[in-house]
Amino acid sequence: MANNQPGYFQRYLSLAPVLAVLSVSIAFSTWAVFNFFFPDLLFHPMP
């Protein structure tokens, strides 16, 4: 168990930036699509 600890830590370190970039790109593309189809809802919310 102690021998595999650095391996798991290294794998997490290499996976964290990938997950961060992926989540940011997905969020930005979702916002871009929503802004393209419903531009009025973002800047002029419904009462």
N, C-alpha and C positions, 0 to 999 in steps of 0.2 A: 504494500500500500504506500509506504514512504517513497519507494522508488518511482512510482507513477505520479507522484505529486507535481514535480516540475513539468512533466509532460502535459498534464491537465492545465496547469497554469499557462504554459506556452500556447497551448491550443486555444485557451480562452483569450489570450492577448492577441492572437492572430485573427480570432473570429469577431472580437468586439468592434474594430473599425469597419469591418465588412457589414455587420449588422447596423451600425450607425449610418453609414453611407446609404445602405439599402432603405432604411426607414425614412431618412431625410428625402431621398429621391422619390419614394412612393408618396410621401406626404405632399411634396411640391407638385408632383404630376397630378395628384388628386385635386389640389387647390387650383392648378392651372385649368384642368378640365371643368371644374365647377365654375371658375371665373369666366371661362369661355362661353358656357351655356347659360349661366344665371349671373350676369354681371351686376344686375340691379339689387340682388339679394345681399351682396356683400357690402356695398357702399350705402344702400338705402334699405335698411331692414324694415320688415313689415311691422306696423304698429300693434 
